[in-house]
Amino acid sequence: MSDPSVAKRLRASAPLSGAPVIRRGGHWWLVTGAGSLLATDPVFTGELNRFAAARAAADREVARLRATDAGTAR
């Protein structure tokens, strides 16, 4: 486990906001108030990769829809 202050800094940059994981340096880390732990299971990290990609795609689509709505509200 790492220093809890490191966990707080890592949590601030979490790509999966609200989830106790971050991706840093090409690796997924499980983060808690007590520290962080490297996720090494390929099935688990594969699911995290798929979830992160799906969430990014959803965020892009929401932004596109909002931009479309803002353009038609004039």
N, C-alpha and C positions, 0 to 999 in steps of 0.2 A: 504494500500500500504506500501511497505517497503522502506527503504533507497535506493536511486539510486545506491550507491556504492555496495550494496548487489546484485542488479540486474546485475551489470557488472560482479561480481564474478560468479554468477549463469550462466550467458550466456556463460562464457568461458567453462563450463562443459556440454553444451547442447548436448544431444544424437541425436537430430534432427537438426544437423548443418544447419544454414540458416533459421530455423523456430523459431518463438518467444516463444518457449516452452522448458521446461526442466523437467526431472523426478528426483526428489530428495526425499529421505525418503519415497518412495512408493507412492508419490503424483505428479501429473502434475501441473506445475506452468506456467502461462502466464507471459512473461517477456518483459518489455519495458524499455526505458531509464528513465522513471518516477518511476518505481518500479515493483513489481510483485504481482500477484493475484493467489490464489489457484483455480485450476479448479475443480469443484465439480460435474458437470453434468455427470452422468454415461454413457450416450450415447456418448458424446464428448470424455471423457477420454478413453472409449472403442475403439473409432476410433483411438485415438492417440496410444494406445497400439498396435492395429493391424498394423498401419502404421510403428511404430518403429520396430516391428517384421519383417515386409516385407522388410524394408530397411536393417536391419541387415542381413537377408537372401540374399539379393541382393549383399551386400558388401562381404559376404563370397564367393558367387559364382564368383564375379569379381576377388577376390584374388585367387581362385582356378584356374580360366581360365588363369590368368597371370602366375601363377606357372607352369601350363601345357605348355603355350607358351614359357616360359623361358627354360623349359626342352627340347623342340623340336627345339629350335633355335641353338643348338650346332652343 
